[in-house]
Amino acid sequence: MLIRIKGAISNCYLLLGERPVLVDTGAPGDLKRILAGLKAHGLAPADLALILLTHGHSNHAGCAAELQRRSGVHVALHVGDAELARTGHNGVLAPQDILGRVLRPFVDEPFEPFEPGLLFRDGFSLEPYGVKGRVLATPGHTAGSASVVLASGEAIIGDVLRGSFVWPNKSRPHWFCRDPESNTRSIVRLAREGLLRCHPGVFGSFPGTELGQYLRTDTGEVMALSGEPV
Ligand SMILES: [Zn+2]
C-alpha cells in the first residue's frame, strides 16, 4: 500500500509492504508532518526498514539527516546526488519557465547535510526491505534522480514530472530541470514500464498514460516509440 504524506511544498510517500519504507523526507520543517503521517499508521521512525530519496533537493532531503538519526536506518540516495546531500545545497536549479524563476528564491533553501548510508545506481531492489519494487535511475531533473517502480504498477517519480495544481489526473513539466534531454529519456524509460499510476513529488498523482501524453505533446511521439536507447 502506498500512502501520501503531504509536506509544505512536496510529497513524501510511505510504502507499507512487509516492512515500511519512507520515500522522501520533505523540506526542512516538515518533520512534524512526517512523524504524524507515520504515527497515523502506528509507526515511529525506528520501525522503518529504509528511507529512500528520489533525489537530493532540499524539499525531498530536508529532514533526511534528522530521520536517519531517529530511525537508525540508512538513507538511500542515487550516487549522482551524493554531493547535494553532503553539502546540503540544491546545486543548480535551472528554471524551465517564468514560474520557475519566480519560485526559485522561495524553494532554493539549504538543508542539514548528511552522509547517505546507502548509495545506489540503477535497478536497486527494495525486496530486502520488504517492498516489492525496484528503483530506476531517471536522471535529468538532477543527475541522481531516481524513481521507485512498484510491482503493483505504481511508481513514485520524484520531480521527473509534477502533478497539476488545477486538474486532477494531469501531469505537467516540473519548474526546474538540470538536463531536459536526459529527463525526456527518463520519461521514455518510465513510459515503457507500462505504469498504471505515477506519484510525483509535487501535487497529485496521474495515470501512467500521461507519460506518453507528455512525450506526444512536448517532444514528439517518434522518440517514445522509436526504440531509441535510454
Ligand atoms: Zn527537485
Residues whose N, C-alpha, C, O or C-beta is under 5 A from the ligand:
A	BS01	ZN	H57 D159
